[in-house]
């Protein structure tokens, strides 16, 4: 994480966020799915303590209070709907390193050197080798992904997670 904070290209940014995808979608349906849930992912955002960030977060809070819901067909997906407006801020920077914010929806993208932040969105510890409940794509269950899931399960168990 330190290298992300010290990166001279983004160190002075008010807000730094990751896109959901680092490559162009393979078809219109895939592009539509990303657009419906937000171009930027609010699960991994770096905020710098400055006036621009404070003003944006205050605005975003008002928007979320009015419409924090999951209705992708209406273009609403929790706070991610509003995070996209950060793109117009003078000091916003896009995190272009695809090793951050890796998740089930972009894990198969090519050109990644490694993983620094992995998002276990839709992970269910009762099915410890399965990456997510959101997608039935069998290609997601590569040996590397299965190992990552099982390691996460082990860490959850060591932290006290128990089946209900």
Phi and psi in degrees as a GROMACS rama.xvg file:
@    title "Ramachandran Plot"
@    xaxis  label "Phi"
@    yaxis  label "Psi"
@TYPE xy
-56.6545  -41.2192  UNK-2
-64.3279  -29.8551  UNK-3
-68.4222  -41.8063  UNK-4
-70.2724  -31.4523  UNK-5
-92.3553  -2.63162  UNK-6
-58.8991  119.598  UNK-7
-61.2862  -25.4444  UNK-8
-70.5862  -29.0285  UNK-9
-122.889  -2.40614  UNK-10
-57.7795  -33.2821  UNK-11
-94.4706  5.81513  UNK-12
-67.3278  143.733  UNK-13
-73.264  -44.3218  UNK-14
-136.747  135.587  UNK-15
-123.357  130.549  UNK-16
-141.04  158.552  UNK-17
-100.283  145.143  UNK-18
-76.257  160.793  UNK-19
-67.2355  -36.6756  UNK-20
-123.598  146.345  UNK-21
-105.911  -7.30108  UNK-22
-124.713  163.623  UNK-23
-68.8901  137.887  UNK-24
-59.7241  149.075  UNK-25
-74.9417  -18.7047  UNK-26
-157.298  173.256  UNK-27
-64.5419  -35.7278  UNK-28
-62.9765  -44.1498  UNK-29
-64.433  -39.9699  UNK-30
-63.1178  -41.4854  UNK-31
-63.9163  -38.4281  UNK-32
-63.2142  -41.8531  UNK-33
-65.6954  -43.8344  UNK-34
-62.3905  -38.7419  UNK-35
-66.2026  -30.685  UNK-36
-102.385  -2.41564  UNK-37
112.562  135.361  UNK-38
-67.9022  -31.7071  UNK-39
-107.256  149.614  UNK-40
-101.683  121.683  UNK-41
-80.378  0.0110656  UNK-42
-77.8499  -18.4722  UNK-43
-139.579  96.8808  UNK-44
-134.095  140.261  UNK-45
-111.319  120.844  UNK-46
-107.709  131.912  UNK-47
-96.6059  136.324  UNK-48
-73.6682  93.6582  UNK-49
-149.961  167.986  UNK-50
-60.4596  -41.3532  UNK-51
-59.0173  -44.0721  UNK-52
-65.0676  -45.9521  UNK-53
-59.5241  -45.3138  UNK-54
-62.6678  -42.3944  UNK-55
-64.2971  -46.0637  UNK-56
-64.1482  -35.5602  UNK-57
-64.7905  -42.8145  UNK-58
-64.1879  -46.5226  UNK-59
-61.4288  -38.9011  UNK-60
-60.4988  -43.8747  UNK-61
-61.2637  -41.1724  UNK-62
-65.5892  -44.0019  UNK-63
-64.4513  -38.2791  UNK-64
-62.2813  -29.9265  UNK-65
-85.2439  -32.9803  UNK-66
-152.23  55.7426  UNK-67
-92.5948  92.181  UNK-68
-150.53  160.971  UNK-69
-103.25  98.719  UNK-70
-140.857  71.7973  UNK-71
-55.3487  -32.9815  UNK-72
-64.7763  -27.3004  UNK-73
-92.4502  2.6456  UNK-74
81.1616  20.2084  UNK-75
-116.75  124.926  UNK-76
-143.726  83.5221  UNK-77
49.5763  -139.424  UNK-78
-77.1929  -16.9048  UNK-79
-62.479  -29.9111  UNK-80
-54.83  -42.0031  UNK-81
-90.4394  -22.54  UNK-82
-59.9048  -32.1891  UNK-83
-57.6254  -25.5566  UNK-84
-69.8437  -15.4218  UNK-85
-64.3369  -22.416  UNK-86
-56.4292  -27.0629  UNK-87
-87.729  -5.18498  UNK-88
-69.8441  141.567  UNK-89
-58.7933  -31.9195  UNK-90
-111.935  22.1617  UNK-91
-76.727  142.053  UNK-92
-132.963  138.803  UNK-93
-86.2736  131.489  UNK-94
-78.8515  111.51  UNK-95
-95.1562  -6.56425  UNK-96
-78.2462  112.588  UNK-97
-76.5887  8.46892  UNK-98
-83.7508  -12.5292  UNK-99
-97.5707  148.966  UNK-100
60.4838  46.2637  UNK-101
-86.0779  134.773  UNK-102
-151.665  -179.353  UNK-103
-58.0742  -29.934  UNK-104
-83.4943  -9.67737  UNK-105
-135.792  5.7645  UNK-106
-62.3516  -25.4447  UNK-107
-88.3424  -1.63376  UNK-108
-63.4679  143.598  UNK-109
-86.2028  161.69  UNK-110
91.2336  5.86004  UNK-111
-85.8087  132.077  UNK-112
-85.3983  -23.4213  UNK-113
-176.774  -169.301  UNK-114
-130.091  125.73  UNK-115
-106.864  -36.1789  UNK-116
-134.914  119.468  UNK-117
-113.921  134.42  UNK-118
-104.655  118.534  UNK-119
-91.6717  53.2406  UNK-120
-66.3749  121.138  UNK-121
82.212  10.644  UNK-122
-74.1459  137.05  UNK-123
-123.13  109.537  UNK-124
-59.4016  -19.1746  UNK-125
-74.3965  -10.8399  UNK-126
-126.756  70.427  UNK-127
-61.282  -22.9966  UNK-128
-93.1539  -1.59607  UNK-129
-97.3809  127.858  UNK-130
-65.2765  -47.1929  UNK-131
-154.619  153.797  UNK-132
-86.9322  -8.16641  UNK-133
-84.3993  -13.1031  UNK-134
-147.179  131.066  UNK-135
-94.5659  16.8204  UNK-136
-66.0886  112.759  UNK-137
-64.2979  -22.5499  UNK-138
-63.817  -22.2503  UNK-139
-67.9043  -18.8396  UNK-140
-94.3075  50.067  UNK-141
-69.8965  166.419  UNK-142
-59.709  -41.2366  UNK-143
-62.8248  -44.5696  UNK-144
-67.1742  -41.2245  UNK-145
-61.7827  -42.3793  UNK-146
-61.106  -41.7659  UNK-147
-62.5693  -43.3385  UNK-148
-62.9385  -44.6072  UNK-149
-67.5243  -35.0905  UNK-150
-65.5304  -41.7973  UNK-151
-63.2684  -43.2277  UNK-152
-58.3844  -45.2267  UNK-153
-59.1701  -43.388  UNK-154
-67.1066  -37.6028  UNK-155
-62.5635  -44.4365  UNK-156
-63.94  -41.555  UNK-157
-65.111  -27.8473  UNK-158
-84.117  -2.75581  UNK-159
108.26  3.00258  UNK-160
-64.9278  135.531  UNK-161
-134.759  144.66  UNK-162
-60.2604  147.66  UNK-163
